[in-house]
Every structure is written in structure tokens, then in C-alpha cells.
Amino acid sequence: MDTIPAPPPLPTIEFTYAGRPSRSRAGDTRVQIAPGVALLPTPGRAVWAQQREVGLARCVAAVHSARSAVVLTHEAAALVHGLWLRHGETDIRIAVPTNPKRTRLPLAPVAFTDGNLPHPSGAGRAISLRRRRSRLQADDVEVVNGLPVTSLLRTAVDCAFDLPARESITIVDSAMRALCQPDRFSPQQAKAKWERVRPQLLAAVGAEGPRRGAVRARAVAAMASPFSESPGESLTRRLVVALGLPGPELQHEIMLDADGHRFLDFAWPDLRLAIEFDGRSKYSLNDDLWEEKLRQDAIGAMGWSFIRVTYADLNDEERLTARIMERMPPSVTLRARRVPGLWE
């Protein structure tokens, strides 16, 4: 997978008069997002795509229903920018000009099923609209698809401070990826840009001073990289770095005699060890699996060994930790010290 995050198109929204919900009709497929705002969902989508569509509709509703100027922040801004979120559904956070009387307002829960339309359900995940007074500067804000959002850098910083590292790292990595636009076949240009962007990220985190979550934010910013090519890669690397292991080389290129070249997700060339993250969409046909096996066999013949990781593995970090640590030599594991901030 080699994608650059980009803002997704906004979903089809229907606005009703007087700020009131429209009346339901037989066979009505609309999802009421807020008073006066209904989503016309796209049929036949996977759960993750439905959740993104509903999340974007909630962002539109938050801006549309506000009586004063607002800016979408944190996960909401990440959604509009097209950044990677670990959870499909997320709270919608907005910055408002004054201290709000209520900082958290519940949103109607929605249920999702692959291939079906999202629908209101009491069994859906509890989601809230979260409001706080804005302390944003002019250069912290931009307009994306007509919605006011925090900039990529500001979004990364806020998420690094206010979200657990397991959730923020995918957003921060993808924000850096969007800023640097790396090409694995021509990495030098992106590396040069990263040398300019990384100090900006670290400085922006440092400028927040003793803000709550500072230890976590500094740790996430220190390990951020634009060369992670998927959310699963970012989550796997977060665990590796959190364990205190040597940082792997990302997208390490190996030349194969008969099959051109191959890029390894994470590699420790001196150990001849690689970690490959396998997302569900990586292989669409049996031929893909066979080609992958042939490539891995060729690399294995060069003395490399592999650890393969899936999303299911990331749900059991204790077991995955044991798998990774047992493949590392004692000279590495004995020096490993867990990194504070990355375990929250």
C-alpha cells in the first residue's frame, strides 16, 4: 500500500427548514445526523466507509448548526483532511469563540453492517459533540471542502496531546505523509522535506509547554514518520518503538535477481529481520498470495526472516510483544527500555 492521504468528498447532505428534522417517510433511507441535517448514505459500502461518511456528515452538521464561528479540531479535522483514524467512529470536536455552557453533547448513535445502510440504533457507539474555547492562531486554521478545520500540523499536535498514543500515531503519521508527499521510488525529495517539517512538528509540540499530555505528545512526535504507508504500519511501529527496540528502517529496498525489487515495511538490515504488516485489502486474488510467497522465499534465501502482523495481532499486544522480542537477539532485548508516553 502506498497512498497519500487526501481530503475525501463530503457526503450528500439534506438541510431542512427551521432547523428541524424532516419527517420520516416509508422507505426513507436518510440518517438524521442533527436537527435540520440528514445524511443520504451511499448504499453497498463497507463498515469503515459508512463510518467515515457518517463522521463527515456530523462534521458538516456541527458547522451548519453553530450560531457562531467554529473550527473542527482533532479527529474531526483529521476526518476532513482524509487522515488515518484507528477507530471508524469518533467524537466530533470543535473550537468555539467563548467558553461553552455545555462542553459535551451526545449525538444520536448509528449502527453499521457491511453492505447495508447505516441506521439509527440505541446499540450504536456513544458519540459526542465536544466543544472548547478556541485558542487557535490564524495560521492554525484552513478551509477544506468548505469546512473550517485546523491545519495538518495543528491537527497532528492536538491529537498527539489529547489522544492515547495508540490512536494519535496514525493521525500524526498520515499528517506528516500528507505534508511530505513521499514516493518510495524517489525518496530523496521527501526526506529533504521531512528534514524541514520534522523540526516544525517538534517545535510546535514544545511550544505547548506543560500542557496536559506533554510526555505522550513528545514521544509521539519523536517517532512520527511520513514513510509509514498504512494505519497498520503506524500501529505496529508504535509498539516496536514503545518497547524500546532500535528503530527500524521503513520501506527498506531489497533487489531481487529475478523479480526486480521489493520494499519491506520495517527492516533491521544488520539483523536480517523484517516485519511485514498484512492488511485485508493487500491481497485481492490467489495470484497475489502466490506472488507474495515467491518474493518472500527469494528474500528468505538471502538470509532474511519475517514477522507478519495483522490487525488481529494488534488487538493482543502482549502476545505480539512476545513474538517480536523472541526474534530479537539478547544483545538488543537486554538494552530495551519501554518508552514512557507511548503506552497510554
Secondary structure, DSSP 8 states (H G I E B T S, - for coil): ------------EEE-GGG------TT---EEEETTEEE---TT--HHHHHHHHHHHHHHHHHHH-SS--EEEHHHHHHHHT---SSSS--EEEEESS--S-SEEEE--EE--TTS--EE-TTS--EEEEEEE----GGGEEEETTEEEE-HHHHHHHHHHHS-HHHHHHHHHHHHHHHH---TTSHHHHHHHHHHHHHHHHHHHHTTTT-TTHHHHHHHHHH--TT--SHHHHHHHHHHHHTT----EEEEEEE-SSS-EEEEEEEETTTTEEEEE--GGG--SHHHHHHHHHHHHHHHTTT-EEEEE-HHHHT-HHHHHHHHHHHS-HHHHTT----TTTT-
